[in-house]
Amino acid sequence: MTTNPAHTALWPAPLASGAVDATVQVPGSKSVTNRALVLAALAAEPGWLRRPLRSRDTHLMATALRAMGVGIEEGVGPDGSGEAWRVIPSGLQGPATVDVGNAGTVMRFLPPVAALADGPIRFDGDPRSYERPLHAVIDALRALGARIDDEGRGALPLTVHGGGALDGGTVEIDASSSSQFVSALLLSGPRFNQGVEIRHTGSSVPSMPHIRMTVDMLRAVGAQVDTPESGGEPNVWRVTPGALLGRDITIEPDLSNAQPFLAAALVTGGKVTIPDWPAQTTQPGDALRDLFTRMGGSCELTENGLEFTGSGSIHGIDADLSEVGELTPGIAAVAALADSESTLRGVAHLRLHETDRLAALTKEINELGGDVTETADGLHIRPRRLHGGIFHTYDDHRMATAGAIIGLAVEGVQIENVATTAKTLPDFPDMWTAMLGTDRS
């Protein structure tokens, strides 16, 4: 693992002086915002996205769609109820160049969209994006009739030579390294001439809630989707060809980004309220209610939102996180401060995320005095008395917030490149110090 030398600034993680008591307004979900942008861009009529997330990943998605000819106007909603984006579909056009940054949703969701464009669309991104798996999307699109130049890498950079349409049909893929491979094909599937039937051939698909999110959002804009949960074959998803409707979509708060703030209540024995927490959702972050309760907290959904309270004790946990892998860094940070050992399982795929998250967590927690060992599919964490030091982030937003969680209880933790949190959670340092009632660092 390497760290971007341009991002060497150190942020002193604030030490909590007592129990937190705060209400934290978490911005919109990145996963929902970027899916909504794609669906609106492919719709037959304009639509509205209310309360979208403004972050690096969503900016990259919006900029990429604009480059392909989609109109995205920023302003307030039709009833003046707050910030909204109006998405105006048009004929997708090339040539264009797309910067994916290090956003999995952009690098995986947009090549199928590009296959529908009229002209070549080139995809490039951060150096780490070259290492992230993309072969399943590339191979699937070729099998469905697309022409893609990737010089045999199965990864970025690449060029999709859009022909204005795509035949579609049945395709086999191995999505065992990322659920985004399935979501990528589903999102554009209604626009393929024959729709798409996706047959997963590998071991279990991680992060299944994200596929359920994709399916629910497709159905909300008029698509017909058959899934294993709706009585279809196991590991098979089908989308019927047809027009997508322009909708007025309100973006839920990003529940995974609520994790560090809920963790602060757990670590300090305090209370944090997250407004607008949905009673029903497909977001993986909803699992925090159960996971953090098992680790010593309690929660209640009220008219004010989710109220989470720490007990003053943190317990270790044995948890299969295969469906909610993105929560692993925050869970590991809390587990390092617990009163008993933890085993986190089912997350081998995290080695292929923004960084190798299992190796990164092991190295960084251990360098603060911890005792973390990698297993075949996760981490084993034995709590130890930790000390201050530099916590490296590897340009990974969830590593940065994990370090901040540890810094609540351990004096002298310094986060390298806390600015990487802008990927999904703009203004994190200010939100963190506001929660603690401290001055901005």
N, C-alpha and C positions, 0 to 999 in steps of 0.2 A: 504494500500500500504506500502511496506517496501523497504528499500534501502540497497543494498549490502554494509556491513560495510567495505569491503576491498576497496571500491571506495569512499573514503572520501576526496580526494584531491580537493582543490578549485582553480578554474581558474578565475582570474580577467578578466571579459569581457571588452574588450577595449571600451572606450568612444570615439565616433567619434569627431574629432576636427574641422571637416568641411565637405563639400560635397565630397563624394567619386567620384573618376574617375578612373575606373579600368577595365581591361579585365581579366576574370576569366575562366580558362580552367577547366570545370567540368568533372570529370572522368565518365566512362561508366555507363550505367544503370544497377542497380542490378536486376531489374525485367527482363530485356532482357537477361542479362548475365546468370542468373540461368535457365531461360527457354531454352536458347540456349544450355546450358550444358546438360540438360535432353534430348532434342531432338537429339543432337549429339551422346549422349551415347546410344540411342535407334536406331540409324540409321544403315543402311546396309553397310555403307562404311565410311571411315574416313572423317572428316571435319575440317575446320579452324574457330576459333573465333578470330576476330581481335579487338584490343583495348578493351579487357574485363576489367571489374572492378575487382580490387584487394581489397577486403575488408573482414571483418569477415564472412559475410553471403555467399559470393561467395567462400571463402576458405572452409567453412563448406560443401558447395555443392560439390566442386571438390574433397575434401577429402573423402566424403561419396561415391561418384561414383567410386573413385579409390579402396576403400575398397571392392566394389562389382565386381572388376575386369576390370573396364574401364581404358584405357590408356589416360592420359592427360599430354601432353608434353608442357612445357613452353619454348618459344623462340621468334623468329621473323617470320613473315609471309613468304610465298614462294617467294615473290618478294622483300623481305627485307624492307617492308614499315612500320615496327614498331612492337611493341609487339603483339604476338598472341599465342593462345593455339591450339595445334593440338589434336583433340579428336579421339581416336581409339577405336571403339566399340569392344566388345568381349562378349563371353557368360557370362551373369551375374551369379556370384557365391556367395554362402554363405559357411560357416558361416561368418558373419561380424557384426561389431557394428558401428552404425552411431550416431555421436554426432550432434544433430540439433541446439545446442546453444539455441537461442531464435528466430530462423529464421523461419517465417511462411512458406516461400517457401520450405525450406528443410523438415520441419516436415510434410507438406501436399503433396508435389509433389513426394517424394521418396517412401512412402509406396506402391503406385501402381507399381512403378518400381521394388521394392523388391518382389512383388507378381510374377514377371516374372523371378526372380532369381532361381537358383537351390540350395536351402538350406535356413537356417534361417537367417534373418537379424533383429538384435535388434536395436531399436531406443530409445535414451535417450537424455537428454538435460539439460538446466539451470532450476532451480526451477520454474521460471515463465512459462516455456514451459508446465509444468504439468497442468497449469490453463487455457491454451488456447484451444479453442474448436477444436476437431479432430474427434468427433463422426460421422459426416457425411461421412468422408472419410472411416473410419473403417467400418461403417454399409454398405456403398456402396460396398466396396471391398468384404465383406462377401457375399453380395447378388450376386456378380458376380463370386463367386467361390473360393475366397481366404480364407486361414486359418490364423487367427490372435489371439494372446493371449494378452489381455490387462487387464485381471482380472476384467472385467466389468466396467472399469473406463470411457471408451470412450475418453481416453486421454493418454498421455505418462506417464511412459515408456510402450513400447509394443514390441512384436516380430511378424514379418511377416514370416510365414513358406512358402517360395517360392517353387512352384512346377515346375518351368521352363516354365510355360505357364499359361494363365488365360482364361476361357471361354469368359467372357465379356457378352454383351447383353444389355438389358434395365434395368435401375435402377432409382428409385425415391430418390431424396435427398432434404433436406431443406438447401439451401445455403444463407439464409437471414442473417447469421452472418459473412460470408466470401465468396467472389467470388473465393477464392483460392480452395474451394471444387470442383467447376466446372472445373477450370483449371487443377487441379491435375488429374482428370479422363480423360480429353481431351488429355493431353500430352502423356499419355501412351496408350490411346485408340487404335491407329492404330496397336499396337502390340498384342491386345487381339484377340483371335480366331474369335470372332464375331464382333469385334469393340466395340463401346459403344454408347448407346442412353441414355442421361441424361435428366431426367424430374424433373425440380425444382418445389417443391410443396408448398413452404412457401411464405412469403411476398416478397417485392422487393429485388433483389440481389444488394448489394452495390458494388461500384467500378467496374462497368461494363466495363470501358475502359481496365481494366486488362484482362477481358475475350476476348475482341476484339483483344488485343495484342496476347494472346495465339492462337486464331484462325488464325490470319494473319501469325504468325510464323509457325504454322502447315502447312498451305497452301504453304508457301515458301519452305518447304522441301518435298512437294509432297503429303501431306495428303488431302483426300477429306472430307470436313467438311460442314455440313448443320447447319445453325443457324436461329434464328428468323429474323435476318436482311436480310438473303438471301432468304427469302420467306418461311421459315419453320414455324412450330407451335410456338406460344409464349412459352417461358420458356423451350424450348426443343433444345438440341444440339446433333448432331449425327456425329460420326467419323467412316468412313469405314475402315475395316482392310486392311493393306497393308504395304509395305516396305517404310521406310523413307530414303530420300536421304542425303548423306553427302554434306554439303554446305560450302561455304566461306561466313561467316556472319560477318558484321561489326557492332559492338555494338554502339548504339547511346549514346550521353551524357545523364546522368541521370537528366531529367528536374526537377524532384521533389527536387533533391539535389541542383539545381540552386536557389531554393526559398530563402534561407537566403541572398544570394548575391544580388538578385533582390530587396529583401526587404530593403537591405542597401541603395540602390539608392532611394527608396521611402522614407525611414526614414530620410535620410540626404539631400534630394533634389539634389542628384548627378546623376551619370551615370555609369552603369555597362554593359559591353558587354560580352555575352556568345557565344563563337565561336561554329560553327557546329550545331546550333539549327536547327532541321529538319523542312522543310516546311510542311511536312505531317507526322503525327505520331499517334500512339495509346496511347502514354504515358499520364497518367493523368496530369503530370506537365505542359503540354502545356496549360492547363486552366489558368495558372498564367498570361498569356498575357492579358486575359480578366479581371480576378479578380483584379489584381494589377492596371490595367488601371482604373477600376471602383473606386479604392481606392485613385486615385489621380496621377497616373503616365501615361506615354505614352511609346509606344514601336514601333520598326520598325525592320523587318527582312531585313538585308542587306547582302552583300557579306562577311562582317566581322562576321556575326552571328546575334543574337538578341541583339539589342541596346535598353536598358530600361532606361528611364530618370524620375526621381522624380520631382515633381513640387514645392516641399517645403511645401505642405499641404498633410495631410493624412485624408481621409474621411472614415466614418463608412460604413458598407456594410450589406445588408440583402441578404444572399446567401444560396442556397441549395447545400451542399457539398457532397451529397450522393455518387456521382460518383467519387469524388476526395478527399475522407476522409483523406488521408495521408497529405494533404496540410493544415489541420485544425490547428495544433499547430503554424505554421508560420503565418497563417492568424490571429489567435487569438492574437499573439504577436504584430503584426502591429496594429490590432484593438484597443489594449490597449493603443496605442499612438495616436489614431485618434482624430478628432475634433467633432465626433458625435458617437452615439451608434451603435452597430453592433449586428446582430442576425445571428448565424451560425446554420443551420438546417440540418437534414437528416443524422446525424452521430452518432446515438446511438450505432452503432457497434464498435465505437472507445473504448468503455469500455472493449473490449476484445482484444485489440492490445497489443503491447509490455508491456504497463501498461494500467490502466484505464485512457486514455488520457483526458477525460472530467473532471474527478475528479482532476487529477494532474494539469491541466492547471488552473482550478479554484483556487486550493489551492495556487499554486506558484505565480500566478499573484496577488492574493489578499494579500499575505504576503508581497508583495512589495508596497502595498497601493492601489491596484486595486479594481474594483467592478465587479466581474464576478459571474454570477449565472448559475447553470446547469438547463437546461430544459429537457423535456422528451427525446428529440432527438438532443440536441446540447447545445449551450452556448449563453447567452446574456451578452454583454460586454458594460459597461458604463465607458468611459475613465475617469481616475482620475490622479492627479499628483502623480507619482510614486517615490519611494525612493530606495536606495540600499538595498542589503540583499543577502542571499544565495538562489539560484534558484536550487532546487533539480531536478534530471533527471530521477530517478527510472529506471536506466539502459535503457533508451529510447533515441535513437539518435535524434529524432525530438524534444524532450523536450530540449535537450542541445542546439540545434540551435535556438529554440524559445527564450531561455534565452539570447543567444548572440545578437539576434535582439533587444531585450529590452535594453540590455546593451549599445547599440550604443547611446541611448538617455538618459539613466539614469545612473548617476555616482554611482559606488560602487556595481554593480551587480557581484556576484561571482557564477560561475557555478560549481556545485558539479559533479564530474566525467565527465568532458568534453570528456574523452577518449572513452566514449560509442559511440561517433560519428564514430568510426572506423567500426561500423557495416555496414555502407554503404558509408561513406565519409572519407577515410583515410586522415590524415594530415589536418583535418579541422582547428585546431587552427592556424597552419602556413599559410594556405590559407586565413584565416580571417584577420590576422595581415598584410599579404602581400597586400591584397585588400585595407586596411586602410593606407598602407604606414608606418606602425609602426614597431618597433623592435619586435622580437619574445618574447613572455612572458615565 
